[in-house]
C-alpha cells in the first residue's frame, strides 16, 4: 500500500493545456440559476474541467465595458 502511494508521488505532474470541447445548458435547481457550462479537456492527460457561467454573470460582464 505504501509502495503504491510512493509511486503516485513520484509520477510527473501534468501541466494542463485545456482545449475547448463543447458548451451546454446548465441549471442550478437549488438557487434557480440558468446558464451555460463550458467543458474543456487536457490535451496531455485527458482530465476534464467544467466552467459554469450563469446568466447574471454573463449580463454583468456585458455592462463592464
PQR file with spaces between the fields and no chain letter, atoms N, CA, C, O and H, PARSE charges and radii, in Angstrom:
ATOM       1  N    UNK     1       0.827   -1.193    0.000 -0.4000 1.5000
ATOM       2  CA   UNK     1       0.000    0.000    0.000 -0.0000 2.0000
ATOM       3  C    UNK     1       0.871    1.256    0.000  0.5500 1.7000
ATOM       4  O    UNK     1       0.610    2.203   -0.742 -0.5500 1.4000
ATOM       5  N    UNK     2       1.894    1.253    0.829 -0.4000 1.5000
ATOM       6  CA   UNK     2       2.791    2.404    0.876 -0.0000 2.0000
ATOM       7  C    UNK     2       3.552    2.547   -0.441  0.5500 1.7000
ATOM       8  O    UNK     2       3.840    3.658   -0.885 -0.5500 1.4000
ATOM       9  H    UNK     2       2.106    0.484    1.432  0.4000 1.0000
ATOM      10  N    UNK     3       3.874    1.408   -1.059 -0.4000 1.5000
ATOM      11  CA   UNK     3       4.579    1.445   -2.339 -0.0000 2.0000
ATOM      12  C    UNK     3       3.751    2.101   -3.432  0.5500 1.7000
ATOM      13  O    UNK     3       4.283    2.866   -4.236 -0.5500 1.4000
ATOM      14  H    UNK     3       3.641    0.505   -0.698  0.4000 1.0000
ATOM      15  N    UNK     4       2.445    1.808   -3.471 -0.4000 1.5000
ATOM      16  CA   UNK     4       1.559    2.426   -4.464 -0.0000 2.0000
ATOM      17  C    UNK     4       1.474    3.932   -4.244  0.5500 1.7000
ATOM      18  O    UNK     4       1.463    4.709   -5.199 -0.5500 1.4000
ATOM      19  H    UNK     4       2.012    1.186   -2.818  0.4000 1.0000
ATOM      20  N    UNK     5       1.414    4.338   -2.972 -0.4000 1.5000
ATOM      21  CA   UNK     5       1.329    5.766   -2.660 -0.0000 2.0000
ATOM      22  C    UNK     5       2.618    6.468   -3.087  0.5500 1.7000
ATOM      23  O    UNK     5       2.573    7.570   -3.633 -0.5500 1.4000
ATOM      24  H    UNK     5       1.423    3.707   -2.196  0.4000 1.0000
ATOM      25  N    UNK     6       3.758    5.836   -2.841 -0.4000 1.5000
ATOM      26  CA   UNK     6       5.041    6.428   -3.223 -0.0000 2.0000
ATOM      27  C    UNK     6       5.157    6.534   -4.743  0.5500 1.7000
ATOM      28  O    UNK     6       5.731    7.497   -5.250 -0.5500 1.4000
ATOM      29  H    UNK     6       3.794    4.941   -2.397  0.4000 1.0000
ATOM      30  N    UNK     7       4.618    5.556   -5.476 -0.4000 1.5000
ATOM      31  CA   UNK     7       4.639    5.622   -6.936 -0.0000 2.0000
ATOM      32  C    UNK     7       3.818    6.799   -7.441  0.5500 1.7000
ATOM      33  O    UNK     7       4.201    7.454   -8.410 -0.5500 1.4000
ATOM      34  H    UNK     7       4.151    4.774   -5.063  0.4000 1.0000
ATOM      35  N    UNK     8       2.687    7.071   -6.788 -0.4000 1.5000
ATOM      36  CA   UNK     8       1.858    8.211   -7.191 -0.0000 2.0000
ATOM      37  C    UNK     8       2.579    9.522   -6.935  0.5500 1.7000
ATOM      38  O    UNK     8       2.467   10.455   -7.731 -0.5500 1.4000
ATOM      39  H    UNK     8       2.376    6.539   -6.001  0.4000 1.0000
ATOM      40  N    UNK     9       3.317    9.608   -5.834 -0.4000 1.5000
ATOM      41  CA   UNK     9       4.050   10.829   -5.508 -0.0000 2.0000
ATOM      42  C    UNK     9       5.165   11.060   -6.521  0.5500 1.7000
ATOM      43  O    UNK     9       5.448   12.206   -6.869 -0.5500 1.4000
ATOM      44  H    UNK     9       3.407    8.850   -5.187  0.4000 1.0000
ATOM      45  N    UNK    10       5.794   10.007   -6.995 -0.4000 1.5000
ATOM      46  CA   UNK    10       6.919   10.120   -7.922 -0.0000 2.0000
ATOM      47  C    UNK    10       6.496   10.387   -9.361  0.5500 1.7000
ATOM      48  O    UNK    10       7.327   10.782  -10.179 -0.5500 1.4000
ATOM      49  H    UNK    10       5.564    9.075   -6.712  0.4000 1.0000
ATOM      50  N    UNK    11       5.216   10.180   -9.688 -0.4000 1.5000
ATOM      51  CA   UNK    11       4.748   10.410  -11.058 -0.0000 2.0000
ATOM      52  C    UNK    11       4.910   11.876  -11.428  0.5500 1.7000
ATOM      53  O    UNK    11       4.652   12.753  -10.604 -0.5500 1.4000
ATOM      54  H    UNK    11       4.541    9.860   -9.024  0.4000 1.0000
ATOM      55  N    UNK    12       5.336   12.154  -12.661 -0.4000 1.5000
ATOM      56  CA   UNK    12       5.434   13.555  -13.078 -0.0000 2.0000
ATOM      57  C    UNK    12       4.036   14.165  -13.191  0.5500 1.7000
ATOM      58  O    UNK    12       3.099   13.523  -13.667 -0.5500 1.4000
ATOM      59  H    UNK    12       5.545   11.441  -13.330  0.4000 1.0000
ATOM      60  N    UNK    13       3.919   15.381  -12.757 -0.4000 1.5000
ATOM      61  CA   UNK    13       2.624   16.067  -12.795 -0.0000 2.0000
ATOM      62  C    UNK    13       2.430   16.718  -14.171  0.5500 1.7000
ATOM      63  O    UNK    13       3.374   17.219  -14.782 -0.5500 1.4000
ATOM      64  H    UNK    13       4.680   15.902  -12.370  0.4000 1.0000
ATOM      65  N    UNK    14       1.205   16.694  -14.626 -0.4000 1.5000
ATOM      66  CA   UNK    14       0.864   17.264  -15.932 -0.0000 2.0000
ATOM      67  C    UNK    14       0.634   18.765  -15.780  0.5500 1.7000
ATOM      68  O    UNK    14      -0.088   19.201  -14.883 -0.5500 1.4000
ATOM      69  H    UNK    14       0.438   16.287  -14.130  0.4000 1.0000
ATOM      70  N    UNK    15       1.247   19.548  -16.655 -0.4000 1.5000
ATOM      71  CA   UNK    15       0.916   20.968  -16.744 -0.0000 2.0000
ATOM      72  C    UNK    15      -0.204   21.034  -17.773  0.5500 1.7000
ATOM      73  O    UNK    15       0.029   20.914  -18.976 -0.5500 1.4000
ATOM      74  H    UNK    15       1.833   19.195  -17.384  0.4000 1.0000
ATOM      75  N    UNK    16      -1.429   21.228  -17.277 -0.4000 1.5000
ATOM      76  CA   UNK    16      -2.619   21.081  -18.114 -0.0000 2.0000
ATOM      77  C    UNK    16      -2.681   22.145  -19.202  0.5500 1.7000
ATOM      78  O    UNK    16      -2.467   23.331  -18.952 -0.5500 1.4000
ATOM      79  H    UNK    16      -1.618   21.326  -16.300  0.4000 1.0000
ATOM      80  N    UNK    17      -2.975   21.697  -20.396 -0.4000 1.5000
ATOM      81  CA   UNK    17      -3.219   22.553  -21.546 -0.0000 2.0000
ATOM      82  C    UNK    17      -4.625   22.217  -22.026  0.5500 1.7000
ATOM      83  O    UNK    17      -4.811   21.298  -22.823 -0.5500 1.4000
ATOM      84  H    UNK    17      -3.148   20.733  -20.599  0.4000 1.0000
ATOM      85  N    UNK    18      -5.629   22.975  -21.533 -0.4000 1.5000
ATOM      86  CA   UNK    18      -7.021   22.649  -21.806 -0.0000 2.0000
ATOM      87  C    UNK    18      -7.444   23.102  -23.192  0.5500 1.7000
ATOM      88  O    UNK    18      -7.069   24.180  -23.655 -0.5500 1.4000
ATOM      89  H    UNK    18      -5.478   23.722  -20.886  0.4000 1.0000
ATOM      90  N    UNK    19      -8.241   22.249  -23.852 -0.4000 1.5000
ATOM      91  CA   UNK    19      -8.804   22.535  -25.170 -0.0000 2.0000
ATOM      92  C    UNK    19     -10.325   22.484  -25.050  0.5500 1.7000
ATOM      93  O    UNK    19     -10.874   21.572  -24.431 -0.5500 1.4000
ATOM      94  H    UNK    19      -8.546   21.373  -23.477  0.4000 1.0000
ATOM      95  N    UNK    20     -10.998   23.462  -25.640 -0.4000 1.5000
ATOM      96  CA   UNK    20     -12.453   23.555  -25.563 -0.0000 2.0000
ATOM      97  C    UNK    20     -13.095   22.375  -26.287  0.5500 1.7000
ATOM      98  O    UNK    20     -12.702   22.029  -27.401 -0.5500 1.4000
ATOM      99  H    UNK    20     -10.551   24.202  -26.142  0.4000 1.0000
ATOM     100  N    UNK    21     -14.105   21.751  -25.630 -0.4000 1.5000
ATOM     101  CA   UNK    21     -14.822   20.633  -26.250 -0.0000 2.0000
ATOM     102  C    UNK    21     -16.219   21.062  -26.672  0.5500 1.7000
ATOM     103  O    UNK    21     -16.557   21.000  -27.854 -0.5500 1.4000
ATOM     104  H    UNK    21     -14.424   22.032  -24.725  0.4000 1.0000
ATOM     105  N    UNK    22     -17.047   21.503  -25.699 -0.4000 1.5000
ATOM     106  CA   UNK    22     -18.426   21.855  -26.039 -0.0000 2.0000
ATOM     107  C    UNK    22     -19.032   22.767  -24.976  0.5500 1.7000
ATOM     108  O    UNK    22     -18.488   22.932  -23.885 -0.5500 1.4000
ATOM     109  H    UNK    22     -16.773   21.553  -24.739  0.4000 1.0000
ATOM     110  N    UNK    23     -20.181   23.358  -25.331 -0.4000 1.5000
ATOM     111  CA   UNK    23     -20.975   24.182  -24.425 -0.0000 2.0000
ATOM     112  C    UNK    23     -22.355   23.562  -24.337  0.5500 1.7000
ATOM     113  O    UNK    23     -22.917   23.134  -25.345 -0.5500 1.4000
ATOM     114  H    UNK    23     -20.623   23.224  -26.218  0.4000 1.0000
ATOM     115  N    UNK    24     -22.902   23.512  -23.130 -0.4000 1.5000
ATOM     116  CA   UNK    24     -24.260   23.005  -22.968 -0.0000 2.0000
ATOM     117  C    UNK    24     -24.985   23.823  -21.915  0.5500 1.7000
ATOM     118  O    UNK    24     -24.362   24.513  -21.108 -0.5500 1.4000
ATOM     119  H    UNK    24     -22.445   23.859  -22.310  0.4000 1.0000
ATOM     120  N    UNK    25     -26.319   23.738  -21.933 -0.4000 1.5000
ATOM     121  CA   UNK    25     -27.133   24.465  -20.965 -0.0000 2.0000
ATOM     122  C    UNK    25     -26.948   23.877  -19.582  0.5500 1.7000
ATOM     123  O    UNK    25     -26.714   22.679  -19.421 -0.5500 1.4000
ATOM     124  H    UNK    25     -26.825   23.177  -22.589  0.4000 1.0000
ATOM     125  N    UNK    26     -27.059   24.752  -18.577 -0.4000 1.5000
ATOM     126  CA   UNK    26     -26.888   24.319  -17.198 -0.0000 2.0000
ATOM     127  C    UNK    26     -27.929   25.021  -16.336  0.5500 1.7000
ATOM     128  O    UNK    26     -28.212   26.202  -16.534 -0.5500 1.4000
ATOM     129  H    UNK    26     -27.249   25.725  -18.707  0.4000 1.0000
ATOM     130  N    UNK    27     -28.497   24.295  -15.384 -0.4000 1.5000
ATOM     131  CA   UNK    27     -29.459   24.889  -14.461 -0.0000 2.0000
ATOM     132  C    UNK    27     -29.169   24.390  -13.056  0.5500 1.7000
ATOM     133  O    UNK    27     -29.013   23.190  -12.828 -0.5500 1.4000
ATOM     134  H    UNK    27     -28.267   23.335  -15.224  0.4000 1.0000
ATOM     135  N    UNK    28     -29.099   25.330  -12.110 -0.4000 1.5000
ATOM     136  CA   UNK    28     -28.906   25.000  -10.707 -0.0000 2.0000
ATOM     137  C    UNK    28     -30.277   25.070  -10.047  0.5500 1.7000
ATOM     138  O    UNK    28     -30.806   26.161   -9.835 -0.5500 1.4000
ATOM     139  H    UNK    28     -29.226   26.305  -12.295  0.4000 1.0000
ATOM     140  N    UNK    29     -30.855   23.922   -9.721 -0.4000 1.5000
ATOM     141  CA   UNK    29     -32.220   23.881   -9.206 -0.0000 2.0000
ATOM     142  C    UNK    29     -32.322   24.441   -7.788  0.5500 1.7000
ATOM     143  O    UNK    29     -33.372   24.962   -7.411 -0.5500 1.4000
ATOM     144  H    UNK    29     -30.425   23.035   -9.893  0.4000 1.0000
ATOM     145  N    UNK    30     -31.259   24.345   -7.001 -0.4000 1.5000
ATOM     146  CA   UNK    30     -31.305   24.847   -5.623 -0.0000 2.0000
ATOM     147  C    UNK    30     -31.424   26.362   -5.585  0.5500 1.7000
ATOM     148  O    UNK    30     -32.201   26.909   -4.802 -0.5500 1.4000
ATOM     149  H    UNK    30     -30.406   23.922   -7.307  0.4000 1.0000
ATOM     150  N    UNK    31     -30.648   27.047   -6.436 -0.4000 1.5000
ATOM     151  CA   UNK    31     -30.669   28.511   -6.433 -0.0000 2.0000
ATOM     152  C    UNK    31     -31.524   29.085   -7.555  0.5500 1.7000
ATOM     153  O    UNK    31     -31.791   30.286   -7.568 -0.5500 1.4000
ATOM     154  H    UNK    31     -30.017   26.603   -7.072  0.4000 1.0000
ATOM     155  N    UNK    32     -31.958   28.255   -8.494 -0.4000 1.5000
ATOM     156  CA   UNK    32     -32.802   28.717   -9.588 -0.0000 2.0000
ATOM     157  C    UNK    32     -32.052   29.516  -10.634  0.5500 1.7000
ATOM     158  O    UNK    32     -32.644   30.373  -11.290 -0.5500 1.4000
ATOM     159  H    UNK    32     -31.741   27.279   -8.483  0.4000 1.0000
ATOM     160  N    UNK    33     -30.758   29.258  -10.807 -0.4000 1.5000
ATOM     161  CA   UNK    33     -29.972   29.981  -11.799 -0.0000 2.0000
ATOM     162  C    UNK    33     -29.867   29.162  -13.085  0.5500 1.7000
ATOM     163  O    UNK    33     -29.721   27.940  -13.054 -0.5500 1.4000
ATOM     164  H    UNK    33     -30.277   28.562  -10.274  0.4000 1.0000
ATOM     165  N    UNK    34     -29.945   29.864  -14.213 -0.4000 1.5000
ATOM     166  CA   UNK    34     -29.823   29.231  -15.521 -0.0000 2.0000
ATOM     167  C    UNK    34     -28.600   29.825  -16.207  0.5500 1.7000
ATOM     168  O    UNK    34     -28.344   31.024  -16.088 -0.5500 1.4000
ATOM     169  H    UNK    34     -30.063   30.857  -14.239  0.4000 1.0000
ATOM     170  N    UNK    35     -27.845   29.003  -16.920 -0.4000 1.5000
ATOM     171  CA   UNK    35     -26.656   29.493  -17.608 -0.0000 2.0000
ATOM     172  C    UNK    35     -26.092   28.452  -18.549  0.5500 1.7000
ATOM     173  O    UNK    35     -26.819   27.615  -19.083 -0.5500 1.4000
ATOM     174  H    UNK    35     -28.052   28.029  -17.017  0.4000 1.0000
ATOM     175  N    UNK    36     -24.786   28.515  -18.745 -0.4000 1.5000
ATOM     176  CA   UNK    36     -24.109   27.582  -19.637 -0.0000 2.0000
ATOM     177  C    UNK    36     -22.947   26.913  -18.910  0.5500 1.7000
ATOM     178  O    UNK    36     -22.398   27.455  -17.951 -0.5500 1.4000
ATOM     179  H    UNK    36     -24.195   29.195  -18.312  0.4000 1.0000
ATOM     180  N    UNK    37     -22.591   25.737  -19.383 -0.4000 1.5000
ATOM     181  CA   UNK    37     -21.430   25.016  -18.868 -0.0000 2.0000
ATOM     182  C    UNK    37     -20.483   24.768  -20.035  0.5500 1.7000
ATOM     183  O    UNK    37     -20.853   24.126  -21.018 -0.5500 1.4000
ATOM     184  H    UNK    37     -23.037   25.296  -20.162  0.4000 1.0000
ATOM     185  N    UNK    38     -19.265   25.278  -19.921 -0.4000 1.5000
ATOM     186  CA   UNK    38     -18.236   25.053  -20.935 -0.0000 2.0000
ATOM     187  C    UNK    38     -17.353   23.908  -20.469  0.5500 1.7000
ATOM     188  O    UNK    38     -16.869   23.916  -19.337 -0.5500 1.4000
ATOM     189  H    UNK    38     -18.965   25.799  -19.122  0.4000 1.0000
ATOM     190  N    UNK    39     -17.141   22.928  -21.331 -0.4000 1.5000
ATOM     191  CA   UNK    39     -16.365   21.747  -20.970 -0.0000 2.0000
ATOM     192  C    UNK    39     -15.037   21.781  -21.727  0.5500 1.7000
ATOM     193  O    UNK    39     -15.001   21.929  -22.949 -0.5500 1.4000
ATOM     194  H    UNK    39     -17.534   22.922  -22.250  0.4000 1.0000
ATOM     195  N    UNK    40     -13.949   21.641  -20.966 -0.4000 1.5000
ATOM     196  CA   UNK    40     -12.599   21.641  -21.515 -0.0000 2.0000
ATOM     197  C    UNK    40     -11.930   20.313  -21.181  0.5500 1.7000
ATOM     198  O    UNK    40     -12.270   19.680  -20.181 -0.5500 1.4000
ATOM     199  H    UNK    40     -13.978   21.521  -19.974  0.4000 1.0000
ATOM     200  N    UNK    41     -10.976   19.888  -22.018 -0.4000 1.5000
ATOM     201  CA   UNK    41     -10.250   18.638  -21.787 -0.0000 2.0000
ATOM     202  C    UNK    41      -8.759   18.877  -22.008  0.5500 1.7000
ATOM     203  O    UNK    41      -8.360   19.525  -22.976 -0.5500 1.4000
ATOM     204  H    UNK    41     -10.700   20.403  -22.829  0.4000 1.0000
ATOM     205  N    UNK    42      -7.944   18.346  -21.102 -0.4000 1.5000
ATOM     206  CA   UNK    42      -6.490   18.473  -21.208 -0.0000 2.0000
ATOM     207  C    UNK    42      -6.000   17.632  -22.384  0.5500 1.7000
ATOM     208  O    UNK    42      -6.386   16.473  -22.530 -0.5500 1.4000
ATOM     209  H    UNK    42      -8.268   17.819  -20.317  0.4000 1.0000
ATOM     210  N    UNK    43      -5.147   18.225  -23.220 -0.4000 1.5000
ATOM     211  CA   UNK    43      -4.633   17.511  -24.388 -0.0000 2.0000
ATOM     212  C    UNK    43      -3.655   16.414  -23.997  0.5500 1.7000
ATOM     213  O    UNK    43      -3.529   15.422  -24.715 -0.5500 1.4000
ATOM     214  H    UNK    43      -4.833   19.167  -23.101  0.4000 1.0000
ATOM     215  N    UNK    44      -2.962   16.571  -22.874 -0.4000 1.5000
ATOM     216  CA   UNK    44      -1.921   15.615  -22.488 -0.0000 2.0000
ATOM     217  C    UNK    44      -2.476   14.433  -21.704  0.5500 1.7000
ATOM     218  O    UNK    44      -2.250   13.281  -22.075 -0.5500 1.4000
ATOM     219  H    UNK    44      -3.065   17.377  -22.291  0.4000 1.0000
ATOM     220  N    UNK    45      -3.212   14.713  -20.610 -0.4000 1.5000
ATOM     221  CA   UNK    45      -3.617   13.619  -19.717 -0.0000 2.0000
ATOM     222  C    UNK    45      -5.096   13.254  -19.828  0.5500 1.7000
ATOM     223  O    UNK    45      -5.496   12.202  -19.329 -0.5500 1.4000
ATOM     224  H    UNK    45      -3.396   15.649  -20.308  0.4000 1.0000
ATOM     225  N    UNK    46      -5.921   14.087  -20.466 -0.4000 1.5000
ATOM     226  CA   UNK    46      -7.328   13.764  -20.647 -0.0000 2.0000
ATOM     227  C    UNK    46      -8.236   14.208  -19.514  0.5500 1.7000
ATOM     228  O    UNK    46      -9.415   13.854  -19.503 -0.5500 1.4000
ATOM     229  H    UNK    46      -5.596   14.942  -20.871  0.4000 1.0000
ATOM     230  N    UNK    47      -7.714   14.983  -18.549 -0.4000 1.5000
ATOM     231  CA   UNK    47      -8.535   15.463  -17.442 -0.0000 2.0000
ATOM     232  C    UNK    47      -9.523   16.505  -17.964  0.5500 1.7000
ATOM     233  O    UNK    47      -9.165   17.378  -18.754 -0.5500 1.4000
ATOM     234  H    UNK    47      -6.756   15.270  -18.558  0.4000 1.0000
ATOM     235  N    UNK    48     -10.784   16.397  -17.506 -0.4000 1.5000
ATOM     236  CA   UNK    48     -11.809   17.338  -17.952 -0.0000 2.0000
ATOM     237  C    UNK    48     -12.061   18.401  -16.896  0.5500 1.7000
ATOM     238  O    UNK    48     -11.956   18.141  -15.697 -0.5500 1.4000
ATOM     239  H    UNK    48     -11.076   15.688  -16.864  0.4000 1.0000
ATOM     240  N    UNK    49     -12.395   19.603  -17.358 -0.4000 1.5000
ATOM     241  CA   UNK    49     -12.700   20.728  -16.479 -0.0000 2.0000
ATOM     242  C    UNK    49     -14.003   21.345  -16.971  0.5500 1.7000
ATOM     243  O    UNK    49     -14.191   21.540  -18.171 -0.5500 1.4000
ATOM     244  H    UNK    49     -12.481   19.813  -18.331  0.4000 1.0000
ATOM     245  N    UNK    50     -14.904   21.651  -16.037 -0.4000 1.5000
ATOM     246  CA   UNK    50     -16.182   22.266  -16.383 -0.0000 2.0000
ATOM     247  C    UNK    50     -16.209   23.665  -15.792  0.5500 1.7000
ATOM     248  O    UNK    50     -15.947   23.847  -14.603 -0.5500 1.4000
ATOM     249  H    UNK    50     -14.752   21.492  -15.062  0.4000 1.0000
ATOM     250  N    UNK    51     -16.526   24.656  -16.621 -0.4000 1.5000
ATOM     251  CA   UNK    51     -16.583   26.053  -16.202 -0.0000 2.0000
ATOM     252  C    UNK    51     -18.031   26.513  -16.343  0.5500 1.7000
ATOM     253  O    UNK    51     -18.555   26.596  -17.454 -0.5500 1.4000
ATOM     254  H    UNK    51     -16.739   24.508  -17.586  0.4000 1.0000
ATOM     255  N    UNK    52     -18.684   26.815  -15.202 -0.4000 1.5000
ATOM     256  CA   UNK    52     -20.078   27.250  -15.209 -0.0000 2.0000
ATOM     257  C    UNK    52     -20.141   28.768  -15.280  0.5500 1.7000
ATOM     258  O    UNK    52     -19.379   29.460  -14.604 -0.5500 1.4000
ATOM     259  H    UNK    52     -18.259   26.747  -14.299  0.4000 1.0000
ATOM     260  N    UNK    53     -21.050   29.282  -16.098 -0.4000 1.5000
ATOM     261  CA   UNK    53     -21.277   30.715  -16.179 -0.0000 2.0000
ATOM     262  C    UNK    53     -22.786   30.929  -16.223  0.5500 1.7000
ATOM     263  O    UNK    53     -23.459   30.466  -17.144 -0.5500 1.4000
ATOM     264  H    UNK    53     -21.669   28.720  -16.646  0.4000 1.0000
ATOM     265  N    UNK    54     -23.312   31.629  -15.228 -0.4000 1.5000
ATOM     266  CA   UNK    54     -24.748   31.847  -15.130 -0.0000 2.0000
ATOM     267  C    UNK    54     -25.140   33.145  -15.825  0.5500 1.7000
ATOM     268  O    UNK    54     -24.300   34.018  -16.043 -0.5500 1.4000
ATOM     269  H    UNK    54     -22.766   32.005  -14.480  0.4000 1.0000
ATOM     270  N    UNK    55     -26.418   33.268  -16.173 -0.4000 1.5000
ATOM     271  CA   UNK    55     -26.894   34.417  -16.940 -0.0000 2.0000
ATOM     272  C    UNK    55     -26.626   35.732  -16.231  0.5500 1.7000
ATOM     273  O    UNK    55     -26.323   36.726  -16.890 -0.5500 1.4000
ATOM     274  H    UNK    55     -27.100   32.559  -15.996  0.4000 1.0000
ATOM     275  N    UNK    56     -26.727   35.770  -14.912 -0.4000 1.5000
ATOM     276  CA   UNK    56     -26.458   37.010  -14.193 -0.0000 2.0000
ATOM     277  C    UNK    56     -24.995   37.417  -14.359  0.5500 1.7000
ATOM     278  O    UNK    56     -24.696   38.608  -14.451 -0.5500 1.4000
ATOM     279  H    UNK    56     -26.973   34.962  -14.376  0.4000 1.0000
ATOM     280  N    UNK    57     -24.074   36.442  -14.398 -0.4000 1.5000
ATOM     281  CA   UNK    57     -22.658   36.738  -14.621 -0.0000 2.0000
ATOM     282  C    UNK    57     -22.417   37.220  -16.043  0.5500 1.7000
ATOM     283  O    UNK    57     -21.620   38.131  -16.265 -0.5500 1.4000
ATOM     284  H    UNK    57     -24.317   35.475  -14.323  0.4000 1.0000
ATOM     285  N    UNK    58     -23.099   36.614  -17.006 -0.4000 1.5000
ATOM     286  CA   UNK    58     -22.932   36.990  -18.411 -0.0000 2.0000
ATOM     287  C    UNK    58     -23.424   38.417  -18.620  0.5500 1.7000
ATOM     288  O    UNK    58     -22.764   39.200  -19.303 -0.5500 1.4000
ATOM     289  H    UNK    58     -23.746   35.874  -16.825  0.4000 1.0000
ATOM     290  N    UNK    59     -24.571   38.769  -18.045 -0.4000 1.5000
ATOM     291  CA   UNK    59     -25.121   40.108  -18.216 -0.0000 2.0000
ATOM     292  C    UNK    59     -24.252   41.159  -17.544  0.5500 1.7000
ATOM     293  O    UNK    59     -24.092   42.252  -18.086 -0.5500 1.4000
ATOM     294  H    UNK    59     -25.107   38.133  -17.490  0.4000 1.0000
ATOM     295  N    UNK    60     -23.682   40.859  -16.372 -0.4000 1.5000
ATOM     296  CA   UNK    60     -22.844   41.839  -15.692 -0.0000 2.0000
ATOM     297  C    UNK    60     -21.531   42.040  -16.447  0.5500 1.7000
ATOM     298  O    UNK    60     -20.990   43.146  -16.443 -0.5500 1.4000
ATOM     299  H    UNK    60     -23.812   39.970  -15.932  0.4000 1.0000
ATOM     300  N    UNK    61     -21.008   40.999  -17.094 -0.4000 1.5000
ATOM     301  CA   UNK    61     -19.789   41.135  -17.896 -0.0000 2.0000
ATOM     302  C    UNK    61     -20.037   42.030  -19.107  0.5500 1.7000
ATOM     303  O    UNK    61     -19.145   42.765  -19.531 -0.5500 1.4000
ATOM     304  H    UNK    61     -21.448   40.101  -17.097  0.4000 1.0000
ATOM     305  N    UNK    62     -21.233   41.971  -19.658 -0.4000 1.5000
ATOM     306  CA   UNK    62     -21.563   42.789  -20.823 -0.0000 2.0000
ATOM     307  C    UNK    62     -21.520   44.275  -20.481  0.5500 1.7000
ATOM     308  O    UNK    62     -21.062   45.081  -21.291 -0.5500 1.4000
ATOM     309  H    UNK    62     -21.958   41.375  -19.314  0.4000 1.0000
ATOM     310  N    UNK    63     -21.990   44.645  -19.294 -0.4000 1.5000
ATOM     311  CA   UNK    63     -22.061   46.054  -18.915 -0.0000 2.0000
ATOM     312  C    UNK    63     -20.751   46.583  -18.337  0.5500 1.7000
ATOM     313  O    UNK    63     -20.623   47.790  -18.133 -0.5500 1.4000
ATOM     314  H    UNK    63     -22.362   43.991  -18.636  0.4000 1.0000
ATOM     315  N    UNK    64     -19.781   45.718  -18.070 -0.4000 1.5000
ATOM     316  CA   UNK    64     -18.473   46.161  -17.568 -0.0000 2.0000
ATOM     317  C    UNK    64     -17.520   46.410  -18.733  0.5500 1.7000
ATOM     318  O    UNK    64     -16.521   45.709  -18.896 -0.5500 1.4000
ATOM     319  H    UNK    64     -19.886   44.738  -18.236  0.4000 1.0000
ATOM     320  N    UNK    65     -17.840   47.401  -19.527 -0.4000 1.5000
ATOM     321  CA   UNK    65     -17.019   47.708  -20.710 -0.0000 2.0000
ATOM     322  C    UNK    65     -15.977   48.743  -20.350  0.5500 1.7000
ATOM     323  O    UNK    65     -15.183   49.141  -21.201 -0.5500 1.4000
ATOM     324  H    UNK    65     -18.652   47.970  -19.395  0.4000 1.0000
